């Protein structure tokens, strides 16, 4: 009764096999801008789609209509509950069919999937419509899980469920990362909806609590790239850890610019008059952990006076990203702006992300590696250390041989 569709499954774990192209999309919705984004994605022919939250915006379609509102709670302070206009989910599914009927799509929930209803029901539509490999990855929740795509291990985290270090998600994450074999899956990529690093006024420091709980664990296991949405603009960070440039930290990328009805974010927190107050940007889940910075260019301040050094590139345009992993060392990241769809070989931002785990052995040996192996080493660092030990031993034997020959 329906058309038959065919797609190619993801490659098995291997350091020499990767999805051809991975499209990264956030905060898509269903508008004319969303249509342009998906048209552009289809032209770029992805073999896999990673959707980093806020899919349909069914929870406010009737309220905001087609005009949108950059701040829902500000525009509708007396709204007792957000509606869940279910036909919007169906329409969004039909809208996405030309893409997701030929390319597998992996999703993680955003705040617009919460859809709070009577009796405390939340996430009903999201959980009903999307199956994820939670059980297969050892998770007891569909809000966080992991999977492999060739030589990439993806960790999908939930920002709207308990993320504290004493909770189930943190315990699962620690176990999952501990089991990653970087010899099989050299690349470690994480994704969740709200960004930890963000220089826009919108959602500024909103999920600082989650960062403080989880960042050290991701750094410890040397996550390579982190994708988020939520902020309706594009921003790529330099490698960073605890707001400090760090060659061993992940590259954080925000792609919440899919084209939804809430409009694009344009204000930067470091521009005069745009710094939010500490009472702004209250998360829909979790506590508030806003901080003033104790060192660096923003010492003693809540916001920077200029674009932070960890913010490498930012632009307020709708679009999407494409990740092309070349091998175990190089991956090409390209951000495509919607206005460039009709231009040949045009893009808004493009860089090679380079893995250099050997540079981080020293810091790993100093105690930032996994504690379970008794030596403070991550799997990858332990392998590198073993190879280095064998190499040093061979050099030592060669040196002894040379000295012995020279003596006689």
KETINU-363264 format. One record per residue: residue number from 1; residue in one letter; y, z, x of N, C-alpha, C in turn. Coordinates in steps of 0.02 Angstrom, whole numbers, plus 50000, padded with zeros to 5 digits. Example, Ala and Ser with C-alpha at 12.3 -4.5 7.8 and 13.67 -1.06 7.14 Angstrom:
<atoms>
n:res:ny:nz:nx:cay:caz:cax:cy:cz:cx
1:a:49716:50390:50660:49775:50390:50615:49835:50390:50660
2:s:49888:50354:50642:49947:50357:50684:50002:50394:50645
</atoms>
This chain:
<atoms>
n:res:ny:nz:nx:cay:caz:cax:cy:cz:cx
1:x:49939:50000:50041:50000:50000:50000:50063:50000:50042
2:x:50055:50013:50107:50113:50012:50151:50099:49965:50210
3:x:50150:49948:50246:50142:49905:50304:50105:49943:50359
4:x:50069:49906:50400:50036:49936:50457:50082:49930:50518
5:x:50087:49985:50555:50129:49986:50615:50087:50005:50675
6:x:50107:49981:50733:50070:49993:50794:50118:50018:50848
7:x:50098:50070:50884:50137:50092:50942:50090:50112:50998
8:x:50116:50113:51058:50077:50131:51117:50084:50206:51129
9:x:50027:50239:51138:50028:50312:51150:50055:50327:51219
10:x:50073:50390:51230:50101:50410:51294:50048:50409:51349
11:x:50067:50391:51411:50018:50390:51465:49992:50459:51482
12:x:49930:50462:51506:49899:50525:51525:49935:50554:51586
13:x:49930:50620:51597:49964:50651:51654:49943:50619:51720
14:x:49993:50597:51757:49981:50565:51822:50048:50558:51858
15:x:50049:50569:51923:50112:50561:51960:50133:50488:51968
16:x:50089:50442:51946:50103:50371:51955:50110:50333:51890
17:x:50113:50369:51833:50120:50336:51768:50174:50372:51728
18:x:50220:50332:51699:50275:50361:51661:50290:50317:51601
19:x:50318:50346:51547:50342:50304:51492:50394:50254:51518
20:x:50393:50194:51491:50438:50142:51516:50511:50163:51510
21:x:50531:50182:51451:50599:50207:51439:50596:50263:51388
22:x:50633:50316:51400:50636:50372:51353:50707:50376:51326
23:x:50714:50366:51260:50780:50371:51228:50793:50444:51209
24:x:50851:50469:51227:50871:50538:51211:50928:50534:51160
25:x:50918:50565:51102:50967:50561:51047:50977:50630:51018
26:x:51039:50647:51003:51054:50711:50972:51104:50705:50916
27:x:51097:50748:50864:51147:50753:50811:51160:50685:50779
28:x:51106:50653:50755:51111:50584:50733:51142:50576:50663
29:x:51111:50608:50613:51136:50600:50545:51123:50530:50518
30:x:51162:50511:50468:51153:50447:50436:51221:50420:50414
31:x:51256:50390:50461:51322:50361:50449:51324:50291:50480
32:x:51381:50259:50474:51388:50193:50507:51382:50201:50583
33:x:51407:50256:50610:51399:50268:50681:51326:50279:50700
34:x:51289:50314:50656:51217:50323:50668:51182:50255:50670
35:x:51201:50210:50624:51171:50144:50623:51183:50106:50688
36:x:51244:50111:50713:51260:50078:50776:51218:50107:50833
37:x:51212:50173:50833:51172:50206:50885:51100:50181:50884
38:x:51068:50180:50825:50998:50159:50821:50991:50085:50836
39:x:51038:50044:50815:51036:49973:50833:51036:49965:50909
40:x:51078:50005:50941:51084:50003:51014:51020:50028:51047
41:x:50991:50080:51020:50928:50106:51047:50873:50054:51042
42:x:50868:50021:50986:50817:49970:50976:50825:49913:51026
43:x:50886:49894:51039:50899:49842:51090:50874:49864:51158
44:x:50879:49929:51173:50858:49955:51238:50783:49966:51243
45:x:50746:49954:51188:50674:49950:51187:50640:50011:51219
46:x:50649:50071:51189:50617:50131:51218:50543:50134:51202
47:x:50505:50167:51245:50434:50179:51231:50422:50249:51204
48:x:50476:50289:51201:50471:50357:51174:50542:50380:51156
49:x:50547:50421:51103:50611:50448:51082:50608:50524:51084
50:x:50659:50555:51113:50665:50628:51114:50726:50645:51072
51:x:50715:50678:51015:50769:50696:50969:50784:50770:50977
52:x:50845:50785:51003:50860:50854:51021:50898:50892:50966
53:x:50875:50885:50904:50901:50927:50850:50954:50894:50807
54:x:50963:50922:50747:51011:50898:50697:50996:50825:50679
55:x:50945:50817:50638:50920:50750:50622:50958:50719:50564
56:x:50953:50748:50504:50977:50714:50444:51044:50738:50417
57:x:51062:50800:50431:51121:50832:50401:51116:50835:50325
58:x:51054:50840:50300:51043:50845:50228:51072:50910:50201
59:x:51083:50959:50244:51106:51025:50220:51179:51027:50202
60:x:51216:50974:50215:51286:50976:50195:51311:50908:50170
61:x:51264:50865:50153:51283:50798:50131:51325:50801:50067
62:x:51304:50840:50018:51340:50842:49955:51408:50875:49963
63:x:51414:50924:50007:51476:50961:50016:51529:50920:50051
64:x:51510:50891:50107:51560:50856:50148:51564:50782:50133
65:x:51513:50756:50099:51513:50684:50084:51515:50642:50146
66:x:51549:50587:50143:51552:50542:50200:51610:50556:50246
67:x:51653:50604:50229:51712:50617:50270:51697:50661:50330
68:x:51653:50708:50321:51636:50752:50376:51685:50808:50386
69:x:51666:50856:50427:51708:50913:50444:51687:50939:50512
70:x:51733:50944:50560:51713:50967:50626:51688:51039:50627
71:x:51709:51078:50578:51687:51149:50574:51670:51164:50502
72:x:51606:51168:50486:51585:51178:50416:51610:51244:50389
73:x:51598:51298:50427:51617:51364:50403:51692:51371:50395
74:x:51731:51333:50436:51804:51335:50429:51827:51298:50367
75:x:51796:51240:50355:51817:51198:50298:51792:51226:50232
76:x:51735:51262:50232:51707:51289:50171:51688:51362:50180
77:x:51738:51405:50189:51723:51476:50204:51690:51513:50147
78:x:51697:51489:50085:51670:51525:50027:51602:51497:50004
79:x:51576:51448:50040:51512:51420:50020:51457:51472:50031
80:x:51423:51494:49977:51373:51548:49984:51310:51525:50020
81:x:51294:51461:50015:51233:51435:50044:51240:51360:50053
82:x:51210:51334:50104:51212:51262:50114:51157:51229:50072
83:x:51175:51176:50036:51125:51142:49996:51077:51103:50040
84:x:51019:51087:50014:50971:51046:50051:50956:50986:50007
85:x:50993:50933:50018:50986:50873:49977:50927:50833:50003
86:x:50869:50845:49973:50807:50817:49999:50803:50741:50001
87:x:50833:50705:49955:50832:50632:49962:50862:50607:50028
88:x:50905:50647:50058:50934:50628:50122:50880:50625:50176
89:x:50832:50671:50173:50777:50669:50220:50737:50604:50212
90:x:50725:50585:50149:50687:50524:50136:50725:50463:50159
91:x:50790:50462:50145:50831:50405:50166:50834:50399:50242
92:x:50839:50457:50275:50841:50457:50348:50776:50431:50377
93:x:50720:50449:50346:50655:50424:50368:50650:50349:50362
94:x:50674:50321:50306:50673:50248:50298:50721:50215:50348
95:x:50778:50246:50360:50826:50221:50408:50797:50217:50478
96:x:50756:50267:50497:50727:50270:50564:50664:50228:50572
97:x:50636:50204:50516:50571:50170:50519:50568:50112:50569
98:x:50618:50069:50574:50612:50014:50623:50603:50038:50695
99:x:50627:50099:50710:50621:50125:50778:50557:50167:50786
100:x:50547:50216:50742:50492:50263:50753:50426:50237:50727
101:x:50425:50177:50698:50361:50146:50681:50329:50112:50741
102:x:50368:50103:50794:50342:50070:50853:50347:50113:50916
103:x:50383:50169:50912:50390:50214:50969:50380:50286:50947
104:x:50337:50324:50980:50327:50394:50960:50390:50435:50970
105:x:50404:50481:50924:50464:50522:50927:50443:50596:50929
106:x:50471:50632:50978:50461:50705:50983:50526:50738:50964
107:x:50522:50794:50926:50582:50825:50899:50584:50899:50916
108:x:50645:50926:50914:50654:50999:50916:50709:51015:50865
109:x:50706:51074:50836:50750:51091:50781:50821:51107:50805
110:x:50869:51091:50762:50939:51110:50773:50963:51155:50717
111:x:51025:51175:50718:51051:51220:50667:51053:51189:50598
112:x:51060:51123:50594:51061:51091:50528:50992:51085:50497
113:x:50941:51103:50534:50874:51105:50505:50858:51174:50476
114:x:50902:51223:50487:50888:51291:50462:50883:51291:50386
115:x:50931:51260:50352:50932:51253:50279:50912:51318:50243
116:x:50950:51372:50250:50931:51435:50218:50931:51430:50142
117:x:50878:51455:50112:50870:51454:50040:50853:51524:50015
118:x:50840:51530:49951:50824:51595:49922:50760:51622:49953
119:x:50753:51687:49949:50694:51723:49975:50687:51716:50050
120:x:50743:51701:50084:50741:51697:50156:50706:51637:50185
121:x:50694:51586:50145:50660:51526:50168:50707:51485:50212
122:x:50683:51466:50271:50721:51423:50317:50676:51370:50347
123:x:50705:51317:50370:50670:51263:50406:50614:51231:50365
124:x:50616:51237:50299:50560:51213:50257:50548:51138:50265
125:x:50601:51099:50260:50592:51026:50264:50571:51005:50334
126:x:50603:51034:50384:50587:51016:50454:50514:51031:50469
127:x:50490:51090:50452:50422:51110:50468:50371:51069:50429
128:x:50390:51048:50369:50344:51010:50327:50337:50938:50350
129:x:50391:50911:50374:50392:50839:50389:50371:50822:50461
130:x:50375:50869:50507:50362:50852:50577:50307:50895:50607
131:x:50255:50862:50630:50200:50895:50664:50212:50891:50739
132:x:50206:50947:50774:50216:50948:50846:50155:50983:50878
133:x:50141:50969:50941:50081:50997:50974:50090:51069:50996
134:x:50107:51112:50949:50116:51183:50967:50050:51215:50985
135:x:50000:51207:50942:49934:51238:50955:49904:51210:51019
136:x:49911:51145:51029:49883:51114:51089:49915:51140:51153
137:x:49976:51162:51149:50012:51187:51208:50011:51263:51212
138:x:49971:51296:51172:49964:51368:51175:50018:51406:51139
139:x:50060:51372:51100:50113:51405:51063:50088:51424:50993
140:x:50111:51479:50968:50093:51498:50900:50149:51482:50851
141:x:50194:51438:50871:50252:51422:50829:50270:51348:50838
142:x:50288:51315:50783:50311:51246:50786:50383:51241:50811
143:x:50415:51298:50825:50484:51298:50848:50489:51288:50924
144:x:50435:51296:50959:50434:51284:51032:50365:51263:51053
145:x:50362:51215:51098:50299:51186:51120:50310:51145:51183
146:x:50257:51117:51210:50264:51074:51269:50214:51016:51263
147:x:50225:50965:51302:50180:50908:51303:50191:50869:51367
148:x:50142:50828:51384:50147:50785:51444:50155:50713:51423
149:x:50195:50676:51461:50203:50604:51453:50198:50574:51523
150:x:50138:50555:51543:50128:50531:51611:50143:50587:51660
151:x:50186:50574:51708:50203:50623:51760:50259:50669:51741
152:x:50274:50676:51676:50328:50721:51653:50298:50774:51608
153:x:50314:50837:51622:50297:50892:51577:50360:50911:51539
154:x:50359:50903:51473:50416:50920:51431:50406:50990:51400
155:x:50458:51030:51404:50459:51096:51372:50513:51095:51318
156:x:50493:51104:51256:50540:51103:51199:50549:51174:51174
157:x:50611:51198:51178:50625:51269:51162:50664:51276:51097
158:x:50653:51332:51064:50687:51346:51001:50745:51395:51012
159:x:50805:51373:50995:50863:51416:51003:50876:51458:50941
160:x:50842:51444:50885:50856:51478:50822:50798:51522:50801
161:x:50757:51541:50851:50706:51593:50843:50712:51638:50904
162:x:50677:51693:50904:50684:51743:50958:50673:51711:51027
163:x:50724:51717:51070:50718:51691:51137:50724:51746:51190
164:x:50726:51809:51168:50734:51865:51214:50674:51870:51261
165:x:50686:51900:51319:50634:51904:51371:50575:51949:51350
166:x:50583:51987:51296:50529:52029:51271:50492:51996:51213
167:x:50512:51935:51195:50484:51903:51136:50427:51855:51151
168:x:50399:51828:51097:50340:51784:51102:50357:51717:51135
169:x:50417:51690:51119:50434:51625:51148:50441:51630:51224
170:x:50473:51682:51248:50482:51691:51320:50415:51699:51354
171:x:50370:51738:51323:50304:51749:51352:50265:51683:51355
172:x:50270:51644:51301:50237:51578:51301:50266:51533:51355
173:x:50333:51532:51360:50366:51489:51409:50344:51506:51480
174:x:50340:51570:51495:50320:51591:51561:50249:51569:51577
175:x:50205:51575:51528:50136:51554:51537:50131:51478:51544
176:x:50169:51443:51503:50167:51370:51505:50191:51343:51573
177:x:50247:51370:51596:50274:51348:51661:50226:51366:51718
178:x:50193:51422:51711:50147:51444:51763:50087:51397:51769
179:x:50071:51362:51715:50013:51318:51714:50030:51246:51733
180:x:50093:51231:51743:50113:51162:51760:50088:51145:51830
181:x:50054:51089:51836:50030:51064:51900:50076:51009:51923
182:x:50122:51024:51969:50171:50974:51991:50139:50918:52030
183:x:50077:50925:52051:50041:50869:52082:50024:50816:52030
184:x:50013:50837:51966:49998:50790:51912:50061:50770:51875
185:x:50104:50818:51861:50166:50805:51825:50224:50830:51868
186:x:50247:50789:51915:50300:50811:51961:50365:50828:51925
187:x:50379:50793:51871:50443:50804:51836:50434:50857:51782
188:x:50483:50903:51780:50484:50956:51730:50550:50950:51692
189:x:50546:50932:51629:50605:50920:51587:50604:50968:51528
190:x:50660:51000:51514:50666:51046:51457:50717:51019:51407
191:x:50709:51039:51345:50756:51018:51293:50761:51072:51240
192:x:50822:51083:51216:50835:51124:51157:50902:51102:51129
193:x:50920:51128:51072:50978:51099:51037:51046:51119:51065
194:x:51065:51183:51068:51134:51199:51090:51137:51205:51167
195:x:51186:51175:51198:51190:51175:51272:51212:51243:51299
196:x:51187:51259:51358:51210:51319:51393:51273:51304:51432
197:x:51277:51245:51460:51337:51226:51499:51376:51175:51459
198:x:51438:51191:51444:51478:51151:51398:51552:51166:51411
199:x:51591:51115:51425:51662:51126:51438:51706:51104:51379
200:x:51675:51087:51323:51713:51071:51263:51730:51136:51225
201:x:51784:51135:51187:51802:51194:51147:51750:51209:51094
202:x:51722:51156:51065:51671:51164:51014:51608:51195:51044
203:x:51585:51248:51014:51524:51284:51035:51528:51311:51105
204:x:51588:51322:51129:51597:51349:51197:51565:51417:51204
205:x:51520:51425:51251:51483:51488:51264:51446:51514:51203
206:x:51431:51471:51157:51400:51494:51094:51331:51524:51106
207:x:51292:51494:51151:51225:51519:51164:51219:51548:51234
208:x:51271:51586:51252:51271:51621:51316:51216:51673:51319
209:x:51198:51703:51262:51144:51753:51261:51078:51720:51281
210:x:51064:51661:51254:51002:51626:51271:51000:51608:51345
211:x:51058:51586:51371:51060:51569:51443:51044:51630:51486
212:x:51075:51686:51468:51064:51747:51508:50991:51770:51505
213:x:50957:51757:51450:50887:51778:51443:50840:51731:51480
214:x:50853:51666:51478:50802:51617:51499:50818:51577:51562
215:x:50881:51576:51583:50899:51530:51637:50861:51545:51701
216:x:50854:51608:51719:50821:51625:51782:50749:51601:51784
217:x:50715:51602:51726:50646:51579:51723:50641:51504:51735
218:x:50686:51466:51704:50686:51394:51714:50704:51376:51786
219:x:50750:51413:51814:50769:51401:51884:50712:51418:51931
220:x:50678:51472:51915:50622:51495:51956:50568:51441:51962
221:x:50555:51406:51907:50503:51355:51908:50530:51285:51921
222:x:50593:51281:51941:50623:51218:51963:50622:51163:51910
223:x:50648:51178:51851:50658:51126:51801:50706:51074:51828
224:x:50691:51010:51818:50731:50957:51847:50790:50937:51803
225:x:50777:50928:51738:50830:50904:51692:50824:50942:51627
226:x:50882:50958:51597:50885:50990:51531:50927:50947:51485
227:x:50900:50931:51425:50937:50892:51375:50953:50936:51315
228:x:51015:50930:51290:51036:50967:51231:51082:50923:51189
229:x:51098:50947:51129:51145:50912:51085:51199:50960:51062
230:x:51208:50965:50995:51251:51015:50964:51326:51000:50972
231:x:51349:50991:51034:51418:50970:51046:51421:50894:51036
232:x:51466:50871:50992:51467:50801:50973:51507:50759:51022
233:x:51482:50757:51082:51513:50718:51136:51461:50713:51191
234:x:51479:50680:51245:51434:50672:51302:51460:50712:51361
235:x:51415:50746:51395:51434:50781:51456:51373:50787:51502
236:x:51384:50768:51565:51331:50776:51616:51355:50825:51668
237:x:51312:50873:51683:51328:50924:51732:51299:50909:51801
238:x:51333:50933:51853:51302:50935:51919:51247:50989:51918
239:x:51203:50988:51968:51151:51039:51971:51185:51108:51975
240:x:51165:51152:51930:51201:51216:51924:51152:51272:51906
241:x:51169:51332:51928:51132:51392:51909:51182:51449:51905
242:x:51184:51483:51849:51229:51540:51839:51302:51520:51853
243:x:51322:51463:51828:51390:51436:51835:51409:51421:51907
244:x:51360:51414:51951:51373:51401:52022:51335:51339:52042
245:x:51368:51293:52077:51334:51233:52101:51274:51254:52143
246:x:51216:51224:52128:51154:51244:52162:51108:51183:52164
247:x:51090:51162:52225:51048:51103:52233:50979:51112:52202
248:x:50958:51174:52189:50893:51187:52159:50897:51196:52083
249:x:50956:51194:52054:50963:51201:51982:50950:51136:51946
250:x:50941:51139:51880:50930:51077:51842:50995:51037:51834
251:x:50986:50974:51816:51041:50932:51792:51043:50941:51717
252:x:51096:50972:51690:51103:50981:51618:51142:50923:51588
253:x:51117:50896:51532:51149:50839:51500:51154:50852:51426
254:x:51215:50844:51398:51227:50851:51327:51235:50782:51295
255:x:51194:50768:51245:51198:50703:51209:51200:50716:51134
256:x:51247:50757:51112:51253:50771:51040:51298:50721:51005
257:x:51296:50659:51027:51344:50608:51004:51310:50552:50966
258:x:51257:50569:50927:51220:50517:50892:51259:50481:50839
259:x:51306:50516:50805:51347:50481:50755:51352:50514:50688
260:x:51345:50581:50685:51342:50617:50622:51410:50620:50587
261:x:51410:50652:50527:51470:50654:50486:51521:50707:50508
262:x:51505:50747:50559:51551:50799:50580:51602:50776:50632
263:x:51603:50712:50646:51652:50682:50691:51638:50700:50764
264:x:51670:50664:50809:51660:50674:50880:51706:50730:50905
265:x:51682:50770:50953:51723:50824:50982:51766:50795:51038
266:x:51830:50815:51039:51876:50786:51088:51912:50839:51130
267:x:51914:50901:51108:51953:50952:51143:51911:50986:51197
268:x:51941:50991:51257:51908:51025:51313:51936:51097:51318
269:x:51893:51145:51331:51913:51214:51333:51961:51229:51390
270:x:51961:51186:51442:52004:51198:51500:52073:51168:51492
271:x:52087:51133:51437:52152:51104:51425:52198:51155:51391
272:x:52263:51152:51405:52310:51201:51377:52304:51206:51301
273:x:52297:51266:51277:52295:51278:51205:52228:51268:51173
274:x:52177:51247:51212:52112:51232:51182:52059:51285:51197
275:x:52076:51336:51235:52026:51387:51251:52012:51429:51189
276:x:51949:51431:51166:51934:51471:51107:51943:51545:51121
277:x:51950:51584:51068:51952:51656:51077:51881:51682:51081
278:x:51874:51743:51105:51808:51773:51112:51773:51782:51044
279:x:51811:51780:50990:51782:51787:50924:51761:51722:50893
280:x:51774:51667:50926:51754:51601:50901:51683:51584:50923
281:x:51657:51531:50895:51592:51504:50914:51536:51557:50910
282:x:51530:51585:50851:51477:51634:50838:51413:51595:50820
283:x:51358:51606:50855:51298:51567:50841:51267:51584:50774
284:x:51231:51537:50746:51197:51549:50682:51134:51591:50691
285:x:51114:51600:50753:51058:51645:50768:51071:51679:50835
286:x:51052:51742:50840:51059:51778:50903:51126:51813:50908
287:x:51135:51847:50963:51195:51886:50973:51251:51847:51006
288:x:51304:51883:51023:51362:51855:51056:51367:51886:51125
289:x:51368:51844:51176:51370:51869:51245:51426:51836:51285
290:x:51482:51821:51252:51537:51788:51288:51557:51828:51349
291:x:51573:51793:51403:51591:51827:51465:51656:51799:51495
292:x:51691:51840:51531:51743:51817:51577:51711:51810:51646
293:x:51732:51760:51683:51699:51746:51747:51724:51792:51802
294:x:51677:51816:51843:51694:51866:51893:51708:51836:51961
295:x:51698:51771:51969:51711:51740:52034:51723:51666:52024
296:x:51744:51632:52077:51755:51561:52074:51823:51542:52045
297:x:51832:51478:52029:51897:51454:52004:51919:51485:51938
298:x:51871:51511:51900:51889:51541:51835:51885:51617:51837
299:x:51892:51647:51896:51885:51719:51903:51933:51756:51856
300:x:51905:51803:51818:51945:51844:51774:51966:51809:51709
301:x:51941:51748:51698:51962:51710:51639:51902:51691:51596
302:x:51916:51677:51533:51865:51655:51486:51854:51580:51492
303:x:51907:51543:51508:51903:51470:51515:51930:51449:51584
304:x:51908:51392:51607:51936:51362:51667:52006:51334:51653
305:x:52045:51323:51705:52110:51291:51699:52106:51216:51710
306:x:52047:51193:51731:52034:51121:51742:51960:51110:51730
307:x:51940:51047:51730:51870:51032:51720:51827:51070:51771
308:x:51778:51110:51748:51738:51150:51794:51702:51106:51845
309:x:51689:51133:51905:51657:51094:51957:51585:51075:51938
310:x:51555:51115:51893:51486:51097:51872:51486:51042:51819
311:x:51543:51026:51791:51547:50971:51742:51564:50907:51779
312:x:51515:50862:51784:51524:50802:51825:51558:50746:51787
313:x:51540:50738:51722:51567:50682:51683:51564:50700:51610
314:x:51618:50685:51574:51620:50698:51502:51661:50645:51466
315:x:51639:50629:51406:51676:50579:51367:51661:50589:51293
316:x:51711:50581:51252:51704:50590:51180:51691:50522:51147
317:x:51629:50501:51150:51608:50438:51119:51539:50447:51090
318:x:51525:50410:51035:51457:50410:51008:51412:50367:51052
319:x:51348:50385:51056:51302:50346:51097:51234:50379:51103
320:x:51197:50360:51154:51131:50387:51167:51115:50379:51241
321:x:51062:50410:51264:51043:50405:51335:50974:50375:51343
322:x:50962:50346:51401:50896:50319:51419:50876:50347:51486
323:x:50816:50378:51488:50788:50404:51550:50731:50359:51572
324:x:50736:50333:51632:50683:50291:51661:50659:50324:51726
325:x:50600:50354:51722:50572:50386:51782:50537:50332:51823
326:x:50559:50324:51884:50533:50272:51928:50470:50295:51963
327:x:50472:50354:51992:50414:50382:52027:50423:50458:52030
328:x:50386:50492:52072:50389:50565:52075:50454:50591:52106
329:x:50496:50546:52132:50558:50567:52165:50620:50544:52128
330:x:50619:50484:52099:50680:50455:52071:50673:50444:51996
331:x:50728:50458:51960:50733:50441:51889:50804:50415:51877
332:x:50809:50361:51839:50874:50332:51823:50895:50355:51754
333:x:50953:50387:51751:50982:50410:51687:51042:50366:51671
334:x:51043:50339:51609:51098:50297:51587:51121:50320:51518
335:x:51186:50331:51512:51214:50347:51446:51249:50284:51420
336:x:51228:50263:51360:51256:50203:51329:51304:50222:51274
337:x:51365:50199:51278:51414:50211:51225:51405:50159:51170
338:x:51417:50179:51108:51409:50132:51053:51455:50071:51058
339:x:51515:50082:51085:51562:50026:51089:51541:49973:51140
340:x:51489:49989:51180:51465:49941:51230:51404:49902:51206
341:x:51385:49909:51144:51323:49880:51120:51321:49804:51128
342:x:51377:49772:51122:51377:49699:51124:51395:49671:51193
343:x:51398:49715:51242:51414:49694:51310:51351:49696:51353
344:x:51342:49646:51394:51283:49642:51437:51286:49692:51493
345:x:51231:49729:51503:51224:49775:51559:51283:49823:51565
346:x:51305:49849:51508:51363:49894:51508:51340:49964:51490
347:x:51371:50014:51520:51354:50083:51506:51414:50128:51521
348:x:51411:50189:51494:51465:50235:51505:51456:50280:51565
349:x:51393:50294:51581:51378:50338:51638:51308:50321:51663
350:x:51299:50322:51728:51233:50307:51756:51225:50340:51824
351:x:51169:50375:51834:51155:50406:51898:51080:50406:51911
352:x:51060:50412:51973:50991:50426:51991:50984:50502:51999
353:x:50936:50530:51965:50918:50600:51975:50863:50601:52027
354:x:50873:50637:52081:50827:50637:52137:50795:50706:52144
355:x:50729:50707:52145:50692:50769:52156:50683:50780:52232
356:x:50703:50837:52256:50694:50855:52326:50668:50926:52331
357:x:50607:50938:52307:50581:51007:52305:50576:51040:52373
358:x:50571:51000:52426:50565:51029:52493:50628:51067:52512
359:x:50685:51050:52483:50747:51084:52498:50749:51155:52469
360:x:50705:51167:52420:50708:51230:52384:50651:51278:52404
361:x:50612:51260:52455:50558:51304:52476:50584:51370:52500
362:x:50638:51369:52540:50665:51431:52569:50684:51480:52515
363:x:50722:51456:52464:50744:51502:52412:50685:51525:52369
364:x:50633:51482:52363:50574:51501:52326:50537:51557:52363
365:x:50532:51550:52429:50497:51600:52469:50534:51667:52468
366:x:50599:51665:52454:50638:51726:52454:50631:51764:52389
367:x:50589:51739:52343:50574:51780:52284:50591:51748:52218
368:x:50614:51685:52218:50630:51654:52154:50572:51614:52127
369:x:50514:51617:52158:50455:51582:52134:50416:51626:52085
370:x:50359:51600:52062:50321:51637:52012:50290:51698:52044
371:x:50290:51755:52010:50264:51817:52039:50188:51822:52032
372:x:50157:51782:51987:50087:51792:51972:50040:51777:52031
373:x:50061:51734:52078:50014:51716:52131:50016:51767:52189
374:x:50058:51818:52183:50059:51871:52232:50100:51855:52293
375:x:50127:51794:52298:50166:51776:52357:50236:51752:52338
376:x:50252:51751:52273:50318:51729:52253:50326:51654:52259
377:x:50272:51615:52248:50276:51543:52256:50265:51507:52190
378:x:50301:51453:52178:50284:51408:52124:50226:51365:52148
379:x:50192:51331:52100:50137:51288:52120:50159:51236:52171
380:x:50217:51205:52156:50241:51152:52200:50260:51179:52268
381:x:50293:51237:52269:50314:51266:52333:50253:51286:52374
382:x:50202:51313:52340:50141:51332:52376:50108:51272:52407
383:x:50107:51216:52370:50077:51155:52398:50117:51130:52458
384:x:50183:51130:52451:50225:51108:52506:50218:51154:52567
385:x:50213:51219:52553:50205:51267:52608:50139:51256:52644
386:x:50085:51243:52605:50020:51231:52635:50022:51169:52680
387:x:50055:51116:52654:50059:51055:52695:50100:51068:52758
388:x:50154:51105:52751:50196:51120:52809:50158:51163:52860
389:x:50118:51210:52835:50078:51252:52879:50028:51211:52919
390:x:49994:51164:52883:49946:51120:52917:49981:51077:52969
391:x:50041:51051:52950:50079:51010:52997:50100:51050:53058
392:x:50125:51112:53047:50146:51155:53103:50087:51172:53148
393:x:50029:51184:53117:49970:51200:53156:49949:51142:53200
394:x:49953:51081:53172:49935:51022:53212:49983:51012:53269
395:x:50048:51025:53257:50097:51019:53310:50084:51070:53365
396:x:50066:51132:53343:50051:51184:53391:49991:51165:53434
397:x:49938:51138:53404:49878:51118:53441:49895:51061:53489
398:x:49937:51013:53466:49957:50958:53508:49997:50983:53568
399:x:50041:51032:53555:50082:51060:53609:50038:51094:53661
400:x:49989:51133:53638:49943:51166:53683:49905:51115:53725
401:x:49883:51061:53692:49846:51009:53727:49889:50977:53781
402:x:49952:50963:53765:49998:50932:53813:50009:50978:53872
403:x:50020:51043:53858:50032:51092:53912:49969:51097:53956
404:x:49911:51099:53926:49848:51104:53963:49838:51044:54008
405:x:49852:50984:53980:49845:50922:54020:49895:50922:54078
406:x:49956:50944:54065:50008:50944:54117:49991:50993:54172
407:x:49960:51051:54154:49943:51102:54203:49892:51076:54253
408:x:49844:51038:54228:49792:51014:54271:49807:50944:54298
</atoms>
